[in-house]
């Protein structure tokens, strides 16, 4: 009489007898090591291998699309702006007159001071705000625009577009605003997000009319109300629009042959906008120092 073959045991738990098996690799496995699949059941190793072979879903900008997008960068930028405002208000001892604080005095964009070597003002001025109303308006706009822009562009590109827009607003204010003007606020960066969202809508083949109307209304307000930096708004709008167009359209225009080359072209376009912005800042700063 032939001996009875041994009962199969789980490939991960040799001490467990099982009559089940993976429908993908055929190895015997206990219920703990199996997962339901579209056809039959797969072992945990096959499930892990299949997950590693799934290509990530990417947005039109080439960023990996998160399954549950959380605008972490937008929230961080809002928190940073609020923290800086709270610090200036504490130093000044007033919410309304927070511009009297030492930080405000040292960070705001004043063209002659930038020209005499205080170049960091072109960046720090973008995190200052004149009073709580100015802060609330800008942070609400950042919250509304930033969430979708960050999701489409991805966090790294979003940060790049935001900073390039901020510098673009500072460059225009430095070059074209009155010499003794004092410019502060995140408006330049936020206008850059207006431009970025318009480009995103065009790339997605959706109507940008509502966004264009919103931009026009805000520019009209900038012209109508005194004390608002129109040039800073226009500079941020131009820089943000150009940088985002470089990310979303330049790879098509240059006929990129792979996702990697498309991403490289997009980054090169953002870098080009940043270089132009910095050249304008240096040239304007030197001119204002004379």
URTA-V387132 format. One record per pair of residues at least 6 apart in sequence whose ideal C-beta (glycine too) atoms are under 8 Angstrom apart, sorted by the first residue. I is the first residue (numbers start at 1). GAP is how many residues later the second one is. D is the distance in whole Angstrom. If there is no record, write none. Layout:
BEGIN
I_GAP_D + I_GAP_D
END
This chain:
BEGIN
7_10_5 + 8_9_7 + 8_10_6 + 8_11_7 + 8_13_8 + 8_20_4 + 9_6_7 + 9_7_6 + 9_8_6 + 9_9_7 + 9_19_7 + 10_6_5 + 10_8_5 + 10_18_6 + 10_19_5 + 10_20_4 + 10_22_8 + 10_23_6 + 11_16_4 + 11_17_6 + 11_18_6 + 11_22_8 + 11_32_7 + 12_17_7 + 12_18_8 + 12_21_5 + 12_31_8 + 12_32_8 + 13_17_6 + 13_19_8 + 13_20_7 + 16_14_5 + 18_10_5 + 18_11_6 + 18_12_5 + 18_13_8 + 19_9_8 + 20_8_7 + 20_9_6 + 20_10_7 + 20_11_7 + 20_14_6 + 20_21_7 + 21_6_6 + 21_7_5 + 21_8_6 + 22_7_6 + 22_12_7 + 22_18_8 + 22_19_7 + 22_20_5 + 22_21_4 + 22_24_6 + 23_14_7 + 23_16_6 + 23_17_3 + 23_18_6 + 23_19_7 + 24_13_8 + 24_16_8 + 24_18_5 + 24_19_7 + 24_22_4 + 25_18_6 + 25_20_8 + 25_21_6 + 27_16_6 + 29_14_5 + 33_10_6 + 33_11_5 + 34_7_4 + 34_8_7 + 34_9_6 + 34_10_8 + 35_6_6 + 35_7_6 + 35_8_8 + 35_9_6 + 35_12_5 + 37_10_8 + 42_8_7 + 56_8_5 + 56_9_7 + 57_7_7 + 57_8_5 + 58_6_6 + 58_7_6 + 58_201_7 + 59_6_5 + 59_92_7 + 59_93_5 + 59_94_7 + 59_95_7 + 60_92_7 + 60_140_8 + 60_143_5 + 60_144_7 + 60_188_6 + 61_91_6 + 61_92_5 + 61_93_6 + 61_96_6 + 61_186_5 + 61_187_6 + 61_205_7 + 62_92_7 + 62_185_8 + 62_197_6 + 62_200_6 + 62_201_5 + 62_204_7 + 63_89_7 + 63_90_6 + 63_91_2 + 63_92_8 + 63_93_8 + 63_94_6 + 64_90_7 + 65_86_8 + 66_85_8 + 69_81_8 + 69_82_5 + 71_75_6 + 71_76_4 + 71_79_5 + 71_80_7 + 72_78_8 + 72_83_7 + 73_73_7 + 73_77_5 + 73_82_5 + 73_85_6 + 73_86_6 + 73_89_8 + 74_68_6 + 74_69_7 + 74_72_3 + 74_73_6 + 74_76_5 + 74_84_8 + 77_65_6 + 77_69_7 + 77_85_7 + 77_109_8 + 78_61_5 + 78_64_6 + 78_65_6 + 78_68_8 + 80_47_6 + 81_46_6 + 81_48_7 + 81_54_7 + 81_57_7 + 81_58_6 + 81_61_8 + 81_105_6 + 82_53_7 + 82_57_7 + 84_19_7 + 84_43_5 + 84_44_6 + 84_45_8 + 85_13_7 + 85_43_8 + 85_44_5 + 85_47_8 + 85_50_5 + 87_14_8 + 87_16_6 + 88_10_4 + 88_11_7 + 88_13_4 + 88_15_5 + 88_16_5 + 88_40_7 + 89_6_5 + 89_9_4 + 89_12_7 + 90_11_8 + 91_7_8 + 91_10_4 + 91_11_6 + 91_12_6 + 91_13_8 + 92_6_5 + 92_7_7 + 92_8_4 + 92_9_4 + 92_12_7 + 94_6_7 + 95_36_7 + 95_37_5 + 96_35_5 + 96_36_7 + 97_34_8 + 98_6_6 + 98_31_8 + 98_32_8 + 98_33_7 + 99_9_8 + 99_29_8 + 99_31_6 + 99_32_8 + 99_85_8 + 103_25_8 + 104_24_6 + 104_80_7 + 106_18_8 + 107_13_8 + 107_14_6 + 107_17_4 + 107_18_6 + 107_20_7 + 107_21_6 + 107_77_7 + 108_13_7 + 108_16_8 + 108_17_5 + 108_20_6 + 108_74_5 + 108_75_7 + 108_76_5 + 109_12_5 + 109_13_6 + 109_16_4 + 109_61_6 + 109_64_6 + 109_65_7 + 109_73_7 + 109_74_4 + 109_75_7 + 110_11_7 + 110_70_7 + 110_71_7 + 110_72_6 + 110_73_8 + 111_62_8 + 111_63_5 + 111_66_7 + 111_68_6 + 111_69_8 + 111_70_7 + 111_173_7 + 111_174_7 + 111_177_4 + 112_67_6 + 112_68_7 + 112_176_6 + 112_177_6 + 113_8_7 + 114_7_5 + 114_8_6 + 114_60_6 + 114_167_8 + 114_171_5 + 114_174_7 + 114_175_8 + 115_169_8 + 115_170_4 + 115_171_6 + 115_172_7 + 115_173_4 + 115_174_3 + 115_175_8 + 116_173_5 + 119_162_7 + 119_166_7 + 121_49_8 + 122_45_6 + 122_48_4 + 122_49_7 + 122_52_7 + 122_159_6 + 123_40_8 + 123_43_7 + 123_44_7 + 123_47_7 + 125_45_6 + 125_58_6 + 125_59_5 + 125_60_8 + 126_40_4 + 126_43_7 + 126_44_7 + 126_58_8 + 126_59_7 + 126_60_6 + 126_62_6 + 126_63_6 + 127_59_7 + 128_56_4 + 128_57_7 + 129_6_4 + 129_9_7 + 129_55_7 + 129_56_6 + 129_57_7 + 130_54_6 + 130_55_7 + 134_51_6 + 138_47_6 + 138_48_5 + 138_49_6 + 138_52_6 + 139_47_8 + 141_49_5 + 141_52_8 + 142_44_7 + 142_47_8 + 142_48_6 + 142_51_7 + 145_45_7 + 145_48_4 + 145_49_7 + 145_51_8 + 145_52_6 + 146_12_8 + 146_16_8 + 146_47_6 + 148_49_7 + 148_52_8 + 149_9_6 + 149_12_7 + 149_44_5 + 149_47_5 + 149_48_6 + 149_51_7 + 150_8_4 + 152_48_5 + 153_8_6 + 153_43_7 + 153_47_8 + 153_91_7 + 153_94_7 + 157_90_6 + 157_109_7 + 157_113_7 + 160_83_7 + 160_107_8 + 160_110_5 + 160_114_8 + 161_31_6 + 161_32_8 + 161_35_5 + 161_79_6 + 161_82_5 + 161_83_6 + 161_86_8 + 161_109_7 + 162_27_5 + 162_30_7 + 162_31_7 + 162_78_8 + 163_26_8 + 163_111_8 + 164_28_7 + 164_75_5 + 164_76_7 + 164_79_5 + 164_106_6 + 164_109_5 + 164_110_5 + 164_113_6 + 165_23_6 + 165_24_5 + 165_25_8 + 165_26_7 + 165_27_2 + 165_28_7 + 165_30_8 + 165_31_8 + 165_71_4 + 165_72_8 + 165_74_5 + 165_75_4 + 165_78_7 + 166_20_7 + 166_22_5 + 166_23_4 + 166_26_7 + 166_70_7 + 167_72_7 + 167_107_7 + 167_110_5 + 167_111_7 + 167_114_7 + 168_20_6 + 168_24_6 + 168_67_4 + 168_68_5 + 168_69_8 + 168_70_6 + 168_71_2 + 168_72_7 + 168_105_8 + 168_109_5 + 169_18_7 + 169_19_2 + 169_20_7 + 169_22_7 + 169_23_7 + 169_60_8 + 169_63_4 + 169_64_7 + 169_66_5 + 169_67_3 + 169_70_7 + 170_13_7 + 170_18_6 + 170_62_7 + 170_65_7 + 170_111_7 + 171_64_5 + 171_68_8 + 171_106_5 + 171_107_8 + 171_109_4 + 171_110_5 + 171_113_7 + 172_16_8 + 172_59_4 + 172_60_6 + 172_62_6 + 172_63_3 + 172_64_8 + 172_66_8 + 172_108_8 + 173_8_7 + 173_10_4 + 173_15_7 + 173_56_5 + 173_58_5 + 173_59_4 + 173_62_7 + 174_106_8 + 174_107_6 + 174_110_4 + 174_111_6 + 174_114_7 + 175_56_8 + 175_105_6 + 175_108_8 + 175_109_4 + 175_112_8 + 176_55_4 + 177_6_6 + 177_52_6 + 177_54_5 + 177_55_7 + 179_109_6 + 181_48_8 + 183_46_5 + 183_49_6 + 185_44_7 + 185_47_8 + 187_41_8 + 187_42_7 + 187_45_6 + 187_46_6 + 187_49_7 + 188_41_8 + 188_44_5 + 188_45_6 + 188_47_6 + 188_48_3 + 189_47_6 + 189_51_8 + 190_46_7 + 191_24_8 + 191_27_7 + 191_42_5 + 191_43_8 + 191_45_4 + 191_46_4 + 191_49_7 + 192_44_4 + 192_45_6 + 192_47_6 + 192_48_2 + 192_49_7 + 192_51_8 + 193_47_6 + 194_17_7 + 194_20_7 + 194_21_5 + 194_24_7 + 194_43_6 + 194_46_7 + 195_20_8 + 195_41_8 + 195_42_5 + 195_43_7 + 195_44_8 + 195_45_4 + 195_46_3 + 195_47_8 + 195_49_7 + 196_44_5 + 196_45_7 + 196_47_7 + 196_48_4 + 197_14_6 + 198_10_5 + 198_13_5 + 198_14_7 + 198_17_7 + 198_43_7 + 199_42_6 + 199_45_4 + 199_46_5 + 199_49_6 + 199_50_7 + 200_44_7 + 200_48_7 + 201_6_7 + 201_7_4 + 201_10_6 + 202_6_6 + 203_45_4 + 203_46_7 + 215_22_7 + 218_15_7 + 219_11_7 + 219_14_7 + 219_15_8 + 221_7_7 + 222_6_5 + 222_7_8 + 222_8_5 + 222_11_5 + 223_7_6 + 239_34_6 + 239_38_6 + 242_27_8 + 242_31_5 + 243_26_7 + 243_27_5 + 243_30_5 + 243_31_8 + 245_24_8 + 246_19_8 + 246_20_6 + 246_22_8 + 246_23_2 + 246_24_6 + 246_26_7 + 246_27_7 + 247_19_4 + 247_20_8 + 247_22_6 + 247_23_6 + 248_18_8 + 250_15_5 + 250_16_6 + 250_18_8 + 250_19_5 + 251_10_7 + 251_11_4 + 251_12_8 + 251_14_5 + 251_15_6 + 254_11_6 + 256_6_4 + 256_9_5
END
